Amino acid sequence: MRTRCLTTALVGAALVLVTAACGETVSTEGPPTVAIVAKGFQHQFWQAVRKGAEQEAAKENVRVTFEGPATESDIEGQVRMLNLVLGRRPAALGFAALDSKAAAPLLDEAKSRNIPVVAFDSGVDSDLPLTTAATDNKAAAAEAAKHMSEAIGGSGKVALVVHDQISRSGVDRRDGFIEWMKANAPGVQLLDTQYGGGDKDQSAALTASLIAANPDLKGIYGTNEGSAIGIGRGVVASGRKGLAIIGFDSGKDQIDAIKNGTMLGAITQNPIGIGEQTVAAAVKAIKGEDLPKVIDTGFFWYDKTNIDTPQIQAVIYQ
């Protein structure tokens, strides 16, 4: 049986219904919708982004939807989700790509439907997003590398456990760290990069293997919440003492690990600010206002010495 997607408009005094995307019914009554597709839900980071998005939506009088795949390795799941979201014809789309190449055809579809796209967290390898609200991940990774070098005295073996090698954030947080080390710490020996998919258990297993194979390992760097938490668990399970562990993001487990001395410190982004800026940019896009190509949402280094300061407390999340 051939099924055709029909678009039907019922215009009344208070209601317009549009049937789109193979029978899906969308209401255009009330405020415009900003649909946000994140990389996942399994980390506290994304819940903080969602909180910021919802706070800004309330200020701007828009409706926001927020969804993401079960894990940050589920590229196909995110693509399916993006397809469904576009079928609802939101007024604007906020998108954090797990794999920008896989999402490219759907971003073209968004353009054909006149749905403005705002990228967040990870940039997209495309000119379609009107702006990208994100941390300067290369600069943040360089800051992590600087603290790692200081912690180990500028020499010795350092390992990297990276959440992926296809998203812009994964690539930049890896490359920014490596490039700083090569330029500024020639005595540091970087081991081959390991990829744990941002999964805590997988990152813990990789860490255990790295420690077993390198008894003289001095430091390990994890590029997102899941990677950093997994590294901490792997180190504790191995019984190894004295390793400098530096992470990225600032969920409760990382905060606890820094306070109890398991982890030296980490880079925190501003996840609530990322959510706020994404929605604010989407609203401007809906209104046809100009946007900068990049919205830098900032980052901070935190450790035991400053974790309780007002500046850091404002950007960490539990």
Secondary structure as UniProt FT lines:
FT   STRAND          9..11
FT   STRAND          16..20
FT   TURN            21..23
FT   STRAND          24..27
FT   STRAND          33..37
FT   HELIX           44..60
FT   STRAND          63..67
FT   TURN            72..73
FT   HELIX           75..87
FT   STRAND          92..95
FT   HELIX           100..112
FT   TURN            113..114
FT   STRAND          117..120
FT   STRAND          131..134
FT   HELIX           137..151
FT   TURN            152..154
FT   STRAND          156..162
FT   HELIX           168..184
FT   TURN            186..187
FT   STRAND          188..190
FT   STRAND          194..195
FT   TURN            197..198
FT   HELIX           200..213
FT   TURN            215..216
FT   STRAND          217..222
FT   HELIX           225..238
FT   STRAND          244..248
FT   HELIX           252..259
FT   TURN            260..261
FT   STRAND          265..268
FT   HELIX           271..286
FT   TURN            287..288
FT   STRAND          294..296
FT   STRAND          300..303
FT   TURN            304..308
FT   HELIX           310..313
FT   TURN            314..315
//
